[in-house]
Amino acid sequence: MSDIVQNEKRVPVKRWLILGLVALGIYAAFIGPSILKPISPLVVLPAEPTGLFIGNFPITNTIAATLIADVLLILLAFGAYRFGKSGKLVPSGFYNAFEAIVEFLWNSVEGVSGKWGKRIFIIPATIFLLVFMANMVKLVPGFESIGYMKEAHGTKYGFKAVPLISDTLYTIDKGQDIKNASLAETASPAEGGHAEAAGEESHVVGATEIHEDKYYEVVPFLRGSATDINFPFALAFIAVFATQVYGVWALGLGYFEKFFQFKQLVNGGPFGAINFVVGLLEVVLEFAKILSFGFRLFGNIFAGALLLSIVGALTAVGVPAGLYLLEVFFGIIQAYVFFLLSTIFISGATVSHHGDEHH
Protein backbone atom coordinates (compact mmCIF):
# COMPACT_ATOMS: atom_id res chain seq x y z
CA MET A 1 0.00 0.00 0.00
CA SER A 2 2.86 2.37 0.86
CA ASP A 3 4.50 1.61 -2.51
CA ILE A 4 1.30 2.58 -4.34
CA VAL A 5 1.08 5.90 -2.46
CA GLN A 6 4.76 6.57 -3.15
CA ASN A 7 4.29 5.92 -6.89
CA GLU A 8 1.31 8.27 -7.00
CA LYS A 9 3.35 11.08 -5.42
CA ARG A 10 6.37 10.56 -7.70
CA VAL A 11 6.96 13.57 -9.94
CA PRO A 12 7.63 12.71 -13.61
CA VAL A 13 10.91 14.67 -13.74
CA LYS A 14 11.94 13.51 -17.22
CA ARG A 15 8.58 14.40 -18.71
CA TRP A 16 8.61 17.91 -17.27
CA LEU A 17 12.24 18.36 -18.29
CA ILE A 18 11.43 17.51 -21.92
CA LEU A 19 8.36 19.75 -21.92
CA GLY A 20 10.43 22.57 -20.42
CA LEU A 21 13.11 22.21 -23.11
CA VAL A 22 10.46 22.21 -25.83
CA ALA A 23 8.90 25.37 -24.39
CA LEU A 24 12.33 26.99 -24.17
CA GLY A 25 13.00 26.10 -27.80
CA ILE A 26 9.67 27.57 -28.92
CA TYR A 27 10.41 30.78 -27.03
CA ALA A 28 13.92 31.11 -28.48
CA ALA A 29 12.90 30.30 -32.05
CA PHE A 30 9.59 32.13 -32.42
CA ILE A 31 8.89 34.45 -29.48
CA GLY A 32 12.13 35.71 -27.96
CA PRO A 33 14.65 38.25 -29.27
CA SER A 34 15.97 37.79 -32.81
CA ILE A 35 19.46 37.05 -31.54
CA LEU A 36 18.19 33.64 -30.32
CA LYS A 37 16.48 32.62 -33.54
CA PRO A 38 18.12 29.90 -35.68
CA ILE A 39 19.69 31.04 -38.94
CA SER A 40 19.70 29.23 -42.27
CA PRO A 41 23.17 27.97 -43.24
CA LEU A 42 25.51 29.45 -45.81
CA VAL A 43 25.82 26.84 -48.58
CA VAL A 44 29.49 26.55 -49.57
CA LEU A 45 30.91 23.58 -51.48
CA PRO A 46 34.68 24.15 -51.09
CA ALA A 47 36.25 23.60 -47.69
CA GLU A 48 37.01 26.83 -45.84
CA PRO A 49 40.34 27.71 -44.17
CA THR A 50 40.62 27.69 -40.39
CA GLY A 51 43.79 29.79 -40.24
CA LEU A 52 45.82 26.81 -38.97
CA PHE A 53 48.79 25.32 -40.77
CA ILE A 54 50.93 22.19 -40.59
CA GLY A 55 54.17 23.54 -41.98
CA ASN A 56 53.07 25.34 -45.14
CA PHE A 57 49.98 23.14 -45.55
CA PRO A 58 46.73 24.97 -44.67
CA ILE A 59 44.20 23.15 -42.49
CA THR A 60 40.62 23.52 -43.70
CA ASN A 61 37.56 22.88 -41.55
CA THR A 62 36.91 19.52 -43.24
CA ILE A 63 40.54 18.42 -42.72
CA ALA A 64 40.26 19.39 -39.05
CA ALA A 65 37.08 17.30 -38.73
CA THR A 66 38.81 14.35 -40.43
CA LEU A 67 41.77 14.62 -38.04
CA ILE A 68 39.37 14.51 -35.09
CA ALA A 69 37.74 11.37 -36.51
CA ASP A 70 41.22 9.86 -37.02
CA VAL A 71 42.24 10.59 -33.43
CA LEU A 72 39.03 9.06 -32.08
CA LEU A 73 39.59 5.92 -34.16
CA ILE A 74 43.18 5.62 -32.96
CA LEU A 75 42.04 5.96 -29.34
CA LEU A 76 39.33 3.37 -29.98
CA ALA A 77 41.86 0.96 -31.51
CA PHE A 78 44.26 1.52 -28.61
CA GLY A 79 41.48 0.84 -26.10
CA ALA A 80 40.47 -2.34 -27.93
CA TYR A 81 44.13 -3.44 -27.99
CA ARG A 82 44.48 -2.90 -24.25
CA PHE A 83 41.26 -4.80 -23.64
CA GLY A 84 42.56 -7.70 -25.72
CA LYS A 85 45.79 -7.75 -23.71
CA SER A 86 43.90 -7.69 -20.41
CA GLY A 87 42.93 -11.34 -20.75
CA LYS A 88 39.19 -10.73 -20.33
CA LEU A 89 37.14 -13.03 -22.53
CA VAL A 90 33.77 -11.30 -22.35
CA PRO A 91 33.67 -7.60 -23.31
CA SER A 92 31.12 -5.30 -21.77
CA GLY A 93 29.63 -1.89 -22.44
CA PHE A 94 31.28 0.05 -25.23
CA TYR A 95 33.72 -2.70 -26.18
CA ASN A 96 30.86 -5.15 -26.53
CA ALA A 97 29.26 -2.88 -29.16
CA PHE A 98 32.61 -2.42 -30.92
CA GLU A 99 33.15 -6.18 -31.02
CA ALA A 100 29.68 -6.65 -32.52
CA ILE A 101 30.48 -4.14 -35.29
CA VAL A 102 33.82 -5.75 -36.11
CA GLU A 103 32.29 -9.24 -36.07
CA PHE A 104 29.52 -8.11 -38.42
CA LEU A 105 32.07 -6.60 -40.81
CA TRP A 106 34.20 -9.73 -40.70
CA ASN A 107 31.26 -12.02 -41.46
CA SER A 108 30.32 -9.79 -44.41
CA VAL A 109 33.84 -9.87 -45.87
CA GLU A 110 34.31 -13.59 -45.28
CA GLY A 111 30.96 -14.39 -46.91
CA VAL A 112 31.96 -12.51 -50.06
CA SER A 113 35.71 -13.18 -50.25
CA GLY A 114 36.11 -16.70 -48.89
CA LYS A 115 39.75 -17.58 -48.22
CA TRP A 116 40.83 -14.06 -49.23
CA GLY A 117 38.70 -12.52 -46.49
CA LYS A 118 41.54 -12.31 -43.95
CA ARG A 119 43.76 -10.42 -46.41
CA ILE A 120 41.01 -8.16 -47.75
CA PHE A 121 39.29 -7.34 -44.47
CA ILE A 122 41.60 -4.52 -43.34
CA ILE A 123 40.89 -2.19 -46.30
CA PRO A 124 37.04 -2.08 -46.40
CA ALA A 125 36.76 -2.33 -42.59
CA THR A 126 39.03 0.68 -42.11
CA ILE A 127 37.04 2.64 -44.69
CA PHE A 128 33.79 1.76 -42.89
CA LEU A 129 35.07 2.82 -39.48
CA LEU A 130 36.49 6.10 -40.81
CA VAL A 131 33.32 7.05 -42.72
CA PHE A 132 31.13 5.97 -39.81
CA MET A 133 33.15 7.97 -37.27
CA ALA A 134 33.27 11.05 -39.53
CA ASN A 135 29.50 10.90 -40.05
CA MET A 136 28.81 10.58 -36.32
CA VAL A 137 31.23 13.32 -35.25
CA LYS A 138 29.56 15.90 -37.48
CA LEU A 139 26.27 15.44 -35.59
CA VAL A 140 27.70 16.86 -32.36
CA PRO A 141 25.81 20.11 -31.58
CA GLY A 142 27.85 23.18 -32.46
CA PHE A 143 30.00 21.27 -34.92
CA GLU A 144 29.10 23.44 -37.91
CA SER A 145 27.84 26.54 -36.10
CA ILE A 146 30.91 27.72 -34.16
CA GLY A 147 33.61 29.52 -36.10
CA TYR A 148 35.01 32.91 -36.96
CA MET A 149 33.34 35.97 -38.45
CA LYS A 150 33.89 36.83 -42.10
CA GLU A 151 32.55 40.01 -43.62
CA ALA A 152 29.71 39.55 -46.11
CA HIS A 153 29.85 41.68 -49.26
CA GLY A 154 27.22 42.79 -51.76
CA THR A 155 24.20 40.53 -51.92
CA LYS A 156 25.87 37.65 -50.07
CA TYR A 157 24.17 36.07 -47.11
CA GLY A 158 25.10 37.69 -43.82
CA PHE A 159 23.90 39.13 -40.50
CA LYS A 160 24.88 41.80 -38.02
CA ALA A 161 27.43 40.86 -35.35
CA VAL A 162 26.36 41.16 -31.71
CA PRO A 163 28.86 40.91 -28.80
CA LEU A 164 28.16 38.28 -26.16
CA ILE A 165 31.13 38.40 -23.76
CA SER A 166 33.02 41.70 -23.45
CA ASP A 167 33.78 42.05 -27.17
CA THR A 168 35.66 38.74 -27.34
CA LEU A 169 32.80 36.43 -28.31
CA TYR A 170 30.26 37.39 -30.95
CA THR A 171 27.15 35.93 -32.50
CA ILE A 172 24.98 37.06 -35.42
CA ASP A 173 21.51 38.59 -35.18
CA LYS A 174 18.79 37.30 -37.49
CA GLY A 175 16.88 40.54 -37.04
CA GLN A 176 19.52 42.39 -39.09
CA ASP A 177 20.01 40.66 -42.43
CA ILE A 178 22.05 41.47 -45.50
CA LYS A 179 19.05 42.76 -47.49
CA ASN A 180 19.15 45.95 -45.44
CA ALA A 181 22.95 46.02 -45.48
CA SER A 182 23.30 45.75 -49.27
CA LEU A 183 21.38 49.00 -49.72
CA ALA A 184 23.34 50.73 -47.00
CA GLU A 185 26.69 49.66 -48.48
CA THR A 186 25.94 51.57 -51.69
CA ALA A 187 24.88 54.72 -49.85
CA SER A 188 27.22 57.56 -49.04
CA PRO A 189 28.31 58.25 -45.44
CA ALA A 190 26.04 61.27 -45.37
CA GLU A 191 23.11 58.97 -46.18
CA GLY A 192 23.91 56.63 -43.33
CA GLY A 193 25.84 54.08 -45.38
CA HIS A 194 28.47 51.60 -44.19
CA ALA A 195 31.49 53.53 -45.35
CA GLU A 196 33.95 53.75 -42.49
CA ALA A 197 33.67 57.09 -40.74
CA ALA A 198 35.43 58.71 -37.86
CA GLY A 199 34.38 57.32 -34.53
CA GLU A 200 33.15 53.98 -35.90
CA GLU A 201 33.29 51.35 -33.14
CA SER A 202 35.30 48.24 -33.94
CA HIS A 203 36.83 45.37 -31.98
CA VAL A 204 39.48 42.84 -32.92
CA VAL A 205 38.39 39.26 -32.20
CA GLY A 206 41.13 36.80 -33.05
CA ALA A 207 42.32 37.75 -36.55
CA THR A 208 39.03 39.46 -37.50
CA GLU A 209 38.20 43.10 -36.88
CA ILE A 210 34.52 43.28 -35.99
CA HIS A 211 32.71 46.50 -36.91
CA GLU A 212 29.37 46.92 -35.20
CA ASP A 213 27.71 48.40 -38.31
CA LYS A 214 28.88 45.79 -40.83
CA TYR A 215 27.44 42.41 -41.72
CA TYR A 216 29.08 39.02 -41.34
CA GLU A 217 28.81 35.34 -42.02
CA VAL A 218 30.18 32.55 -39.83
CA VAL A 219 32.88 30.27 -41.25
CA PRO A 220 32.75 27.11 -39.07
CA PHE A 221 35.92 25.75 -37.55
CA LEU A 222 34.65 22.21 -38.24
CA ARG A 223 32.57 20.82 -41.10
CA GLY A 224 31.55 17.29 -41.98
CA SER A 225 34.40 15.45 -43.69
CA ALA A 226 32.26 13.96 -46.46
CA THR A 227 30.81 17.38 -47.34
CA ASP A 228 34.22 18.09 -48.90
CA ILE A 229 34.39 16.21 -52.20
CA ASN A 230 38.09 15.44 -51.65
CA PHE A 231 37.31 13.08 -48.75
CA PRO A 232 34.98 10.62 -50.56
CA PHE A 233 37.06 10.74 -53.74
CA ALA A 234 40.24 9.97 -51.79
CA LEU A 235 38.56 6.92 -50.24
CA ALA A 236 37.17 5.93 -53.65
CA PHE A 237 40.64 6.11 -55.21
CA ILE A 238 42.09 3.99 -52.37
CA ALA A 239 39.37 1.35 -52.82
CA VAL A 240 39.81 1.13 -56.60
CA PHE A 241 43.61 1.15 -56.33
CA ALA A 242 43.42 -1.63 -53.73
CA THR A 243 41.27 -3.58 -56.19
CA GLN A 244 44.12 -3.56 -58.73
CA VAL A 245 46.69 -4.46 -56.06
CA TYR A 246 44.72 -7.47 -54.83
CA GLY A 247 44.00 -8.52 -58.41
CA VAL A 248 47.73 -8.68 -59.21
CA TRP A 249 48.39 -10.33 -55.84
CA ALA A 250 45.91 -13.13 -56.61
CA LEU A 251 46.37 -13.61 -60.36
CA GLY A 252 49.75 -12.11 -61.14
CA LEU A 253 50.20 -10.04 -64.27
CA GLY A 254 47.51 -12.19 -65.89
CA TYR A 255 45.02 -9.98 -64.03
CA PHE A 256 45.49 -7.30 -66.68
CA GLU A 257 44.35 -9.70 -69.42
CA LYS A 258 40.76 -8.80 -68.66
CA PHE A 259 41.54 -5.21 -69.69
CA PHE A 260 43.80 -5.88 -72.69
CA GLN A 261 42.64 -9.07 -74.39
CA PHE A 262 45.15 -9.16 -77.24
CA LYS A 263 44.95 -12.96 -77.53
CA GLN A 264 41.21 -12.73 -78.13
CA LEU A 265 41.77 -10.01 -80.73
CA VAL A 266 44.30 -12.16 -82.67
CA ASN A 267 42.76 -15.63 -82.32
CA GLY A 268 39.14 -15.08 -81.42
CA GLY A 269 37.75 -13.87 -84.73
CA PRO A 270 34.80 -11.47 -84.65
CA PHE A 271 33.86 -12.38 -81.10
CA GLY A 272 37.47 -11.91 -80.06
CA ALA A 273 37.34 -8.35 -81.37
CA ILE A 274 34.17 -7.78 -79.34
CA ASN A 275 35.88 -9.17 -76.23
CA PHE A 276 38.83 -6.86 -76.84
CA VAL A 277 36.52 -3.84 -76.95
CA VAL A 278 34.75 -5.06 -73.81
CA GLY A 279 38.13 -5.24 -72.07
CA LEU A 280 38.83 -1.62 -72.94
CA LEU A 281 35.43 -0.72 -71.53
CA GLU A 282 36.52 -2.44 -68.30
CA VAL A 283 39.30 0.14 -68.04
CA VAL A 284 36.73 2.92 -68.32
CA LEU A 285 34.61 1.13 -65.73
CA GLU A 286 37.44 1.21 -63.18
CA PHE A 287 37.57 5.01 -63.44
CA ALA A 288 33.77 5.13 -63.33
CA LYS A 289 33.91 3.31 -59.99
CA ILE A 290 35.83 6.24 -58.52
CA LEU A 291 33.19 8.69 -59.73
CA SER A 292 30.36 6.46 -58.51
CA PHE A 293 31.92 5.93 -55.07
CA GLY A 294 32.83 9.56 -54.59
CA PHE A 295 29.63 11.24 -55.73
CA ARG A 296 27.39 8.74 -53.91
CA LEU A 297 28.94 9.45 -50.52
CA PHE A 298 29.41 13.17 -51.12
CA GLY A 299 25.88 13.73 -52.43
CA ASN A 300 24.12 11.90 -49.63
CA ILE A 301 26.12 13.38 -46.76
CA PHE A 302 26.13 16.95 -48.13
CA ALA A 303 22.39 16.82 -48.83
CA GLY A 304 21.72 15.41 -45.36
CA ALA A 305 23.73 18.15 -43.64
CA LEU A 306 21.99 20.81 -45.71
CA LEU A 307 18.54 19.37 -45.01
CA LEU A 308 19.24 19.20 -41.28
CA SER A 309 20.41 22.84 -41.20
CA ILE A 310 17.58 24.27 -43.30
CA VAL A 311 14.74 22.34 -41.66
CA GLY A 312 16.28 23.09 -38.25
CA ALA A 313 16.21 26.80 -39.05
CA LEU A 314 12.59 26.63 -40.24
CA THR A 315 11.09 24.46 -37.50
CA ALA A 316 13.69 24.63 -34.69
CA VAL A 317 11.65 22.42 -32.32
CA GLY A 318 10.69 18.75 -32.60
CA VAL A 319 11.52 18.03 -36.23
CA PRO A 320 15.34 18.43 -35.93
CA ALA A 321 15.44 15.65 -33.31
CA GLY A 322 13.80 13.26 -35.78
CA LEU A 323 16.16 14.39 -38.51
CA TYR A 324 19.12 13.72 -36.25
CA LEU A 325 17.98 10.11 -35.86
CA LEU A 326 17.55 9.92 -39.63
CA GLU A 327 21.07 11.31 -40.13
CA VAL A 328 22.49 8.67 -37.79
CA PHE A 329 20.73 5.99 -39.83
CA PHE A 330 21.92 7.39 -43.17
CA GLY A 331 25.46 7.85 -41.83
CA ILE A 332 25.62 4.17 -40.94
CA ILE A 333 24.02 3.10 -44.24
CA GLN A 334 26.40 5.20 -46.36
CA ALA A 335 29.42 3.81 -44.51
CA TYR A 336 28.15 0.25 -44.98
CA VAL A 337 27.38 0.75 -48.68
CA PHE A 338 30.91 2.06 -49.27
CA PHE A 339 32.30 -0.87 -47.27
CA LEU A 340 30.21 -3.47 -49.09
CA LEU A 341 30.99 -2.19 -52.59
CA SER A 342 34.70 -2.05 -51.77
CA THR A 343 34.55 -5.63 -50.54
CA ILE A 344 32.72 -6.85 -53.65
CA PHE A 345 35.07 -5.09 -56.08
CA ILE A 346 38.25 -6.24 -54.32
CA SER A 347 36.94 -9.80 -53.98
CA GLY A 348 35.96 -9.86 -57.65
CA ALA A 349 39.50 -8.89 -58.63
CA THR A 350 40.90 -12.02 -56.92
CA VAL A 351 38.88 -14.32 -59.19
CA SER A 352 40.02 -15.11 -62.70
CA HIS A 353 37.86 -13.68 -65.48
CA HIS A 354 38.02 -17.12 -67.11
CA GLY A 355 35.95 -18.47 -64.23
CA ASP A 356 38.62 -20.58 -62.50
CA GLU A 357 40.34 -19.39 -59.36
CA HIS A 358 44.13 -19.07 -59.52
CA HIS A 359 46.04 -20.29 -56.49
C-alpha positions in Angstrom: 0.0 0.0 0.0 2.9 2.4 0.9 4.5 1.6 -2.5 1.3 2.6 -4.3 1.1 5.9 -2.5 4.8 6.6 -3.2 4.3 5.9 -6.9 1.3 8.3 -7.0 3.3 11.1 -5.4 6.4 10.6 -7.7 7.0 13.6 -9.9 7.6 12.7 -13.6 10.9 14.7 -13.7 11.9 13.5 -17.2 8.6 14.4 -18.7 8.6 17.9 -17.3 12.2 18.4 -18.3 11.4 17.5 -21.9 8.4 19.8 -21.9 10.4 22.6 -20.4 13.1 22.2 -23.1 10.5 22.2 -25.8 8.9 25.4 -24.4 12.3 27.0 -24.2 13.0 26.1 -27.8 9.7 27.6 -28.9 10.4 30.8 -27.0 13.9 31.1 -28.5 12.9 30.3 -32.0 9.6 32.1 -32.4 8.9 34.4 -29.5 12.1 35.7 -28.0 14.7 38.3 -29.3 16.0 37.8 -32.8 19.5 37.0 -31.5 18.2 33.6 -30.3 16.5 32.6 -33.5 18.1 29.9 -35.7 19.7 31.0 -38.9 19.7 29.2 -42.3 23.2 28.0 -43.2 25.5 29.5 -45.8 25.8 26.8 -48.6 29.5 26.5 -49.6 30.9 23.6 -51.5 34.7 24.2 -51.1 36.3 23.6 -47.7 37.0 26.8 -45.8 40.3 27.7 -44.2 40.6 27.7 -40.4 43.8 29.8 -40.2 45.8 26.8 -39.0 48.8 25.3 -40.8 50.9 22.2 -40.6 54.2 23.5 -42.0 53.1 25.3 -45.1 50.0 23.1 -45.5 46.7 25.0 -44.7 44.2 23.1 -42.5 40.6 23.5 -43.7 37.6 22.9 -41.6 36.9 19.5 -43.2 40.5 18.4 -42.7 40.3 19.4 -39.0 37.1 17.3 -38.7 38.8 14.3 -40.4 41.8 14.6 -38.0 39.4 14.5 -35.1 37.7 11.4 -36.5 41.2 9.9 -37.0 42.2 10.6 -33.4 39.0 9.1 -32.1 39.6 5.9 -34.2 43.2 5.6 -33.0 42.0 6.0 -29.3 39.3 3.4 -30.0 41.9 1.0 -31.5 44.3 1.5 -28.6 41.5 0.8 -26.1 40.5 -2.3 -27.9 44.1 -3.4 -28.0 44.5 -2.9 -24.2 41.3 -4.8 -23.6 42.6 -7.7 -25.7 45.8 -7.8 -23.7 43.9 -7.7 -20.4 42.9 -11.3 -20.7 39.2 -10.7 -20.3 37.1 -13.0 -22.5 33.8 -11.3 -22.4 33.7 -7.6 -23.3 31.1 -5.3 -21.8 29.6 -1.9 -22.4 31.3 0.0 -25.2 33.7 -2.7 -26.2 30.9 -5.1 -26.5 29.3 -2.9 -29.2 32.6 -2.4 -30.9 33.2 -6.2 -31.0 29.7 -6.7 -32.5 30.5 -4.1 -35.3 33.8 -5.8 -36.1 32.3 -9.2 -36.1 29.5 -8.1 -38.4 32.1 -6.6 -40.8 34.2 -9.7 -40.7 31.3 -12.0 -41.5 30.3 -9.8 -44.4 33.8 -9.9 -45.9 34.3 -13.6 -45.3 31.0 -14.4 -46.9 32.0 -12.5 -50.1 35.7 -13.2 -50.3 36.1 -16.7 -48.9 39.7 -17.6 -48.2 40.8 -14.1 -49.2 38.7 -12.5 -46.5 41.5 -12.3 -43.9 43.8 -10.4 -46.4 41.0 -8.2 -47.7 39.3 -7.3 -44.5 41.6 -4.5 -43.3 40.9 -2.2 -46.3 37.0 -2.1 -46.4 36.8 -2.3 -42.6 39.0 0.7 -42.1 37.0 2.6 -44.7 33.8 1.8 -42.9 35.1 2.8 -39.5 36.5 6.1 -40.8 33.3 7.1 -42.7 31.1 6.0 -39.8 33.2 8.0 -37.3 33.3 11.0 -39.5 29.5 10.9 -40.0 28.8 10.6 -36.3 31.2 13.3 -35.2 29.6 15.9 -37.5 26.3 15.4 -35.6 27.7 16.9 -32.4 25.8 20.1 -31.6 27.9 23.2 -32.5 30.0 21.3 -34.9 29.1 23.4 -37.9 27.8 26.5 -36.1 30.9 27.7 -34.2 33.6 29.5 -36.1 35.0 32.9 -37.0 33.3 36.0 -38.4 33.9 36.8 -42.1 32.5 40.0 -43.6 29.7 39.6 -46.1 29.9 41.7 -49.3 27.2 42.8 -51.8 24.2 40.5 -51.9 25.9 37.6 -50.1 24.2 36.1 -47.1 25.1 37.7 -43.8 23.9 39.1 -40.5 24.9 41.8 -38.0 27.4 40.9 -35.4 26.4 41.2 -31.7 28.9 40.9 -28.8 28.2 38.3 -26.2 31.1 38.4 -23.8 33.0 41.7 -23.5 33.8 42.1 -27.2 35.7 38.7 -27.3 32.8 36.4 -28.3 30.3 37.4 -31.0 27.1 35.9 -32.5 25.0 37.1 -35.4 21.5 38.6 -35.2 18.8 37.3 -37.5 16.9 40.5 -37.0 19.5 42.4 -39.1 20.0 40.7 -42.4 22.1 41.5 -45.5 19.0 42.8 -47.5 19.1 45.9 -45.4 22.9 46.0 -45.5 23.3 45.7 -49.3 21.4 49.0 -49.7 23.3 50.7 -47.0 26.7 49.7 -48.5 25.9 51.6 -51.7 24.9 54.7 -49.8 27.2 57.6 -49.0 28.3 58.2 -45.4 26.0 61.3 -45.4 23.1 59.0 -46.2 23.9 56.6 -43.3 25.8 54.1 -45.4 28.5 51.6 -44.2 31.5 53.5 -45.4 34.0 53.8 -42.5 33.7 57.1 -40.7 35.4 58.7 -37.9 34.4 57.3 -34.5 33.1 54.0 -35.9 33.3 51.4 -33.1 35.3 48.2 -33.9 36.8 45.4 -32.0 39.5 42.8 -32.9 38.4 39.3 -32.2 41.1 36.8 -33.1 42.3 37.8 -36.5 39.0 39.5 -37.5 38.2 43.1 -36.9 34.5 43.3 -36.0 32.7 46.5 -36.9 29.4 46.9 -35.2 27.7 48.4 -38.3 28.9 45.8 -40.8 27.4 42.4 -41.7 29.1 39.0 -41.3 28.8 35.3 -42.0 30.2 32.6 -39.8 32.9 30.3 -41.2 32.7 27.1 -39.1 35.9 25.8 -37.5 34.7 22.2 -38.2 32.6 20.8 -41.1 31.5 17.3 -42.0 34.4 15.4 -43.7 32.3 14.0 -46.5 30.8 17.4 -47.3 34.2 18.1 -48.9 34.4 16.2 -52.2 38.1 15.4 -51.6 37.3 13.1 -48.8 35.0 10.6 -50.6 37.1 10.7 -53.7 40.2 10.0 -51.8 38.6 6.9 -50.2 37.2 5.9 -53.6 40.6 6.1 -55.2 42.1 4.0 -52.4 39.4 1.4 -52.8 39.8 1.1 -56.6 43.6 1.1 -56.3 43.4 -1.6 -53.7 41.3 -3.6 -56.2 44.1 -3.6 -58.7 46.7 -4.5 -56.1 44.7 -7.5 -54.8 44.0 -8.5 -58.4 47.7 -8.7 -59.2 48.4 -10.3 -55.8 45.9 -13.1 -56.6 46.4 -13.6 -60.4 49.7 -12.1 -61.1 50.2 -10.0 -64.3 47.5 -12.2 -65.9 45.0 -10.0 -64.0 45.5 -7.3 -66.7 44.4 -9.7 -69.4 40.8 -8.8 -68.7 41.5 -5.2 -69.7 43.8 -5.9 -72.7 42.6 -9.1 -74.4 45.2 -9.2 -77.2 45.0 -13.0 -77.5 41.2 -12.7 -78.1 41.8 -10.0 -80.7 44.3 -12.2 -82.7 42.8 -15.6 -82.3 39.1 -15.1 -81.4 37.7 -13.9 -84.7 34.8 -11.5 -84.7 33.9 -12.4 -81.1 37.5 -11.9 -80.1 37.3 -8.3 -81.4 34.2 -7.8 -79.3 35.9 -9.2 -76.2 38.8 -6.9 -76.8 36.5 -3.8 -76.9 34.7 -5.1 -73.8 38.1 -5.2 -72.1 38.8 -1.6 -72.9 35.4 -0.7 -71.5 36.5 -2.4 -68.3 39.3 0.1 -68.0 36.7 2.9 -68.3 34.6 1.1 -65.7 37.4 1.2 -63.2 37.6 5.0 -63.4 33.8 5.1 -63.3 33.9 3.3 -60.0 35.8 6.2 -58.5 33.2 8.7 -59.7 30.4 6.5 -58.5 31.9 5.9 -55.1 32.8 9.6 -54.6 29.6 11.2 -55.7 27.4 8.7 -53.9 28.9 9.4 -50.5 29.4 13.2 -51.1 25.9 13.7 -52.4 24.1 11.9 -49.6 26.1 13.4 -46.8 26.1 16.9 -48.1 22.4 16.8 -48.8 21.7 15.4 -45.4 23.7 18.1 -43.6 22.0 20.8 -45.7 18.5 19.4 -45.0 19.2 19.2 -41.3 20.4 22.8 -41.2 17.6 24.3 -43.3 14.7 22.3 -41.7 16.3 23.1 -38.3 16.2 26.8 -39.1 12.6 26.6 -40.2 11.1 24.5 -37.5 13.7 24.6 -34.7 11.7 22.4 -32.3 10.7 18.7 -32.6 11.5 18.0 -36.2 15.3 18.4 -35.9 15.4 15.7 -33.3 13.8 13.3 -35.8 16.2 14.4 -38.5 19.1 13.7 -36.3 18.0 10.1 -35.9 17.6 9.9 -39.6 21.1 11.3 -40.1 22.5 8.7 -37.8 20.7 6.0 -39.8 21.9 7.4 -43.2 25.5 7.9 -41.8 25.6 4.2 -40.9 24.0 3.1 -44.2 26.4 5.2 -46.4 29.4 3.8 -44.5 28.2 0.3 -45.0 27.4 0.8 -48.7 30.9 2.1 -49.3 32.3 -0.9 -47.3 30.2 -3.5 -49.1 31.0 -2.2 -52.6 34.7 -2.1 -51.8 34.5 -5.6 -50.5 32.7 -6.8 -53.7 35.1 -5.1 -56.1 38.2 -6.2 -54.3 36.9 -9.8 -54.0 36.0 -9.9 -57.6 39.5 -8.9 -58.6 40.9 -12.0 -56.9 38.9 -14.3 -59.2 40.0 -15.1 -62.7 37.9 -13.7 -65.5 38.0 -17.1 -67.1 35.9 -18.5 -64.2 38.6 -20.6 -62.5 40.3 -19.4 -59.4 44.1 -19.1 -59.5 46.0 -20.3 -56.5 
